[in-house]
Amino acid sequence: MLYHRAEEVFANEPALHEFQRERQEKLTELQRLYRIRLTPTIAAARKLMKTRAEPELLRLEQRAAITQLRALDAHHLRRIRGIHQNFNQRRAGLDVPRALVQRDKVHQLIENAGMVLIAGGHVAVLLNRIRLFGLDRLLAEKPVIAWSAGAMAMTERIVLFHHSAPQGRRDSELLDAGLGIVRRRVLLPHASTRLDWRNRRRLALFSRRFSPATCCTLDNGSMIHLEDDQLKTSKKCSIIMRTGRKRALTKA
């Protein structure tokens, strides 16, 4: 009942609710500013990926363009984390007894559980609720089965992607910092329908942009089993290679 508990907290702790609203407004505005910079940066990198030129000259320019794209993503992630840190510092000074009661109840439930299941939904809202109750440390200590947006929330950075969105073509973008329980992987739910597998240049740029993290697809029937960041088994999962092709995810 995580979402229900959150609504009760917001109804009974108006100061905390206002802080949450203020943080979300800042994150939304920061995302808008990020997109203004992202559009020309990724457009330049994409154009260089399909430009014909002397190989040695072209390779260095492609590398520089991708480096700029990575730097923008890293800057955006730092700004996001700064907003979260500021919120946490301000929240620490609030007197919110009812919120603490709900937090303690949720902590007790998780501490007594042998395993935690985290479903999908809206990844930003899910992360918001997990952070509201301070569950990141507890989840890191428990066996977790997560899928769709729940799986994305476990990673270090949340990447939104959809090569054929209903509202038209859009660039993949960094949305938020995740919980960091799953490291060095970008998880891509519904990849079979959201990625344009015919466009290898675009996928090559995607893979190189988020390197050294591995971009892993998740679809119906997919499974990745990790223990201490080590891959134990996988099923019906692929990784996007630097060439834009995909290959099966294996321990090797």
C-alpha positions in Angstrom: 0.0 0.0 0.0 2.9 2.3 -0.7 0.9 4.8 -2.8 -2.0 4.8 -0.4 0.3 5.5 2.5 1.9 8.3 0.5 -1.5 10.0 0.0 -2.2 9.8 3.7 1.2 11.4 4.5 0.5 14.2 2.0 -2.9 14.8 3.4 -1.7 15.0 7.0 1.7 16.7 6.5 1.0 19.7 4.3 4.5 21.2 4.7 6.1 18.0 3.5 3.7 17.9 0.6 4.6 21.4 -0.4 8.3 20.5 -0.3 7.6 17.5 -2.5 5.7 19.7 -5.0 8.5 22.3 -5.0 11.1 19.6 -5.7 9.0 18.1 -8.6 8.6 21.6 -10.1 12.3 22.1 -10.0 13.0 18.7 -11.6 10.4 19.4 -14.3 11.9 22.7 -15.2 15.5 21.3 -15.1 14.3 18.6 -17.5 13.0 21.2 -19.9 16.3 23.1 -19.8 18.2 19.9 -20.4 16.1 19.1 -23.5 17.0 22.5 -24.9 20.7 21.5 -24.8 20.1 17.9 -25.6 18.4 18.4 -28.9 21.3 20.1 -30.8 23.9 17.9 -29.0 22.4 14.6 -30.0 21.5 15.9 -33.5 25.2 16.7 -34.1 26.3 13.3 -32.9 23.6 11.5 -34.9 24.6 13.4 -38.1 28.2 12.5 -37.6 27.2 8.8 -37.2 25.9 8.8 -40.8 28.4 11.2 -42.4 30.9 10.0 -44.9 34.4 11.3 -44.6 38.1 10.2 -44.3 37.8 7.4 -41.6 40.5 8.7 -39.2 39.1 12.2 -39.2 35.5 11.1 -38.9 36.2 8.6 -36.1 37.8 11.3 -33.9 34.9 13.8 -34.5 32.3 11.1 -33.7 34.1 10.3 -30.5 34.2 14.0 -29.5 30.5 14.4 -30.2 29.6 11.4 -28.1 31.9 12.7 -25.3 29.9 16.0 -25.4 26.7 14.0 -25.1 28.0 12.0 -22.2 29.2 15.2 -20.5 25.7 16.8 -20.8 24.1 13.7 -19.3 26.6 13.6 -16.5 26.0 17.3 -15.8 22.3 16.8 -15.8 22.6 13.9 -13.4 24.7 16.0 -11.0 22.0 18.7 -11.1 19.3 16.2 -10.3 21.2 14.7 -7.4 21.8 18.2 -6.1 18.1 18.9 -6.0 17.4 15.7 -4.2 20.2 16.4 -1.7 18.8 19.9 -1.0 15.4 18.5 -0.5 16.6 15.9 1.9 18.5 18.5 4.0 15.4 20.7 4.2 13.2 17.8 5.0 15.4 16.8 7.9 14.4 20.0 9.6 10.6 19.3 9.3 8.5 18.1 12.2 6.4 15.4 10.4 5.4 12.8 13.0 2.7 11.1 10.9 5.1 10.7 8.0 7.6 9.0 10.4 4.9 6.6 11.7 4.1 5.5 8.1 7.8 5.2 7.3 8.4 3.0 10.3 5.5 0.8 9.4 6.8 0.3 5.8 10.3 -0.4 7.1 9.0 -3.0 9.5 7.1 -4.8 6.7 10.2 -4.9 4.4 12.5 -5.9 7.3 10.2 -8.9 8.0 9.9 -9.9 4.3 12.0 -12.6 2.7 11.7 -10.9 -0.7 10.4 -7.7 -2.2 8.4 -7.4 -5.5 8.5 -4.1 -7.3 6.0 -3.7 -10.1 6.0 -1.2 -13.0 4.0 2.0 -13.5 5.3 5.5 -13.8 9.0 5.3 -12.9 9.3 8.9 -11.6 6.3 8.4 -9.3 7.6 5.1 -8.1 11.0 6.5 -7.3 9.3 9.4 -5.5 7.4 7.1 -3.2 10.4 4.9 -2.5 12.4 8.0 -1.5 9.5 9.4 0.5 9.7 6.4 2.8 13.5 6.0 2.7 13.5 2.5 1.3 16.7 2.5 -0.8 19.0 1.1 1.9 16.4 -1.6 2.9 15.9 -2.7 -0.7 19.6 -3.0 -1.2 19.7 -5.6 1.6 16.8 -7.7 0.3 16.3 -10.1 -2.6 14.3 -8.1 -5.1 12.2 -9.1 -8.1 11.4 -6.0 -10.2 9.9 -5.6 -13.6 9.3 -2.8 -16.1 9.6 0.6 -14.3 10.4 -1.3 -11.1 13.5 -2.7 -12.8 14.5 0.7 -14.2 14.3 2.2 -10.7 16.9 -0.3 -9.4 19.6 1.1 -11.8 21.9 4.1 -11.4 20.2 6.3 -14.0 16.8 6.3 -15.5 16.8 6.6 -19.3 13.6 7.3 -21.2 13.5 6.0 -24.7 11.0 5.5 -27.4 12.0 5.6 -31.1 8.3 5.6 -32.3 6.3 7.4 -29.5 2.7 8.3 -30.2 3.6 12.0 -30.0 6.3 11.6 -32.6 10.0 10.9 -32.7 11.8 11.9 -29.5 15.4 11.7 -28.3 16.3 9.3 -25.5 16.9 11.3 -22.4 18.2 11.0 -18.8 15.3 11.4 -16.4 16.6 10.8 -12.9 19.1 9.0 -10.7 17.9 5.6 -9.8 18.5 3.7 -6.6 21.9 2.3 -7.8 21.2 -1.3 -6.6 21.8 -2.5 -10.1 25.0 -1.0 -11.4 26.7 -0.6 -14.8 23.5 -1.5 -16.6 20.8 0.5 -18.4 17.6 -1.5 -18.4 15.2 -1.1 -21.4 11.7 -2.5 -20.8 9.5 -3.1 -23.9 12.6 -2.8 -26.1 11.2 -4.8 -28.9 8.5 -2.2 -29.6 10.3 1.0 -28.3 13.6 0.6 -30.1 14.0 0.9 -33.9 16.1 -2.2 -34.6 16.4 -1.3 -38.3 18.4 1.9 -37.5 21.8 0.5 -36.5 23.4 4.0 -36.4 20.9 5.2 -33.9 21.3 2.2 -31.7 25.1 2.4 -32.0 25.0 6.0 -30.7 22.6 4.8 -27.9 25.1 2.1 -26.8 28.1 4.3 -27.0 26.4 7.2 -25.2 25.7 5.2 -22.1 28.9 3.2 -22.1 30.6 1.7 -20.1 27.1 0.7 -18.8 25.6 -2.2 -20.7 22.3 -1.5 -22.4 20.1 -4.6 -21.7 16.7 -5.2 -23.3 13.7 -6.5 -21.3 10.5 -7.8 -22.9 7.8 -10.3 -22.0 9.5 -13.4 -20.8 12.8 -11.7 -20.2 14.8 -12.3 -17.0 18.1 -11.2 -15.7 19.4 -12.7 -12.4 22.1 -10.7 -10.6 23.8 -11.3 -7.4 26.3 -8.8 -6.1 26.3 -7.2 -9.5 27.4 -10.5 -11.1 25.2 -12.0 -13.8 24.1 -15.5 -12.8 21.5 -16.3 -15.5 19.5 -14.6 -18.1 16.6 -15.4 -20.5 15.4 -13.7 -23.6 17.6 -10.7 -23.0 19.9 -8.9 -25.4 22.5 -6.2 -25.2 23.0 -3.4 -27.7 26.5 -3.5 -29.0 28.6 -0.5 -30.2 27.9 -1.5 -33.8 24.1 -1.1 -33.2 23.5 -4.8 -33.5 22.2 -6.9 -30.6 23.4 -10.1 -29.1 22.1 -12.4 -26.5 23.1 -11.5 -22.9 25.2 -14.3 -21.5 27.7 -14.7 -18.6 30.5 -14.6 -21.1 
